[in-house]
């Protein structure tokens, strides 16, 4: 049995990301729609963000543009 690294990675809610960046959660959603931050959709349709990507952005590491999940 193999495990994929993405399955074990910590995911953050829009509110958690917003708290880290000190912005409104709607701003985080706009960033995802604009491709500035990639998001994962849960089965219920909620957005989740990879903690490692969020931490890289906080530290100023540039991220490649990715198409947003709609």
N, C-alpha and C positions, 0 to 999 in steps of 0.2 A: 504494500500500500504506500502511495506517495502522497505527500502533502504539498500544497502550493503555498508559497510565502504570502501571497495576497490574502489567503484565507485566515491566516493567523495574525495579520496586521491589525493594530488598533484603529478603529474608526471613530471619528468625532461627529457630533451633531452640529448643525449650523449654529446653535447657541454657544456651544463650546468653542468653536472656531471664532465666533464673533467676540467672545470674551477675551480670547488671546490677542486679537487684533484691536480690541476696544472699538468695535464698530457694531452696527445693528445687524441682526441675523439676516435681514433682507439684503444687505450689502453683500454678504457672503454668497447668497443665492445668485445675485447679479454677477459676481465674479465667476461663478461656475458657468452661468449661461454665456458669458463672454469668453470662456476658455482660459481664464487666468488661473483657475483652480479646477482640477478634475474631481468629479463626484461619482459616487456609486449609488444606485437606487436600490432601496430595500424592496421586498415583495409588496409592502404597503404603499410604495411610491415616495417614500421619504428619502431625502438626500443624506449621504454620509461622506465624510472626507477622510482620506488617509492621513494619519497623524504624522508620518514621516514627511509627507509633502508639505503639510502645514508648517511643521518645524523648520523645513528648509526655507520656506518663504519668510518665516519670521527672522531667520538668520541671514536673509538677503541672498540666498542662492537662487539664481535665475532658473525658471522652469520652462521646458519646451511647451509651446502652445498645443493643446489637445482639444479635439472636438468635445463639446459638452454633451452630456446625456440629457435628452429632453423628455 
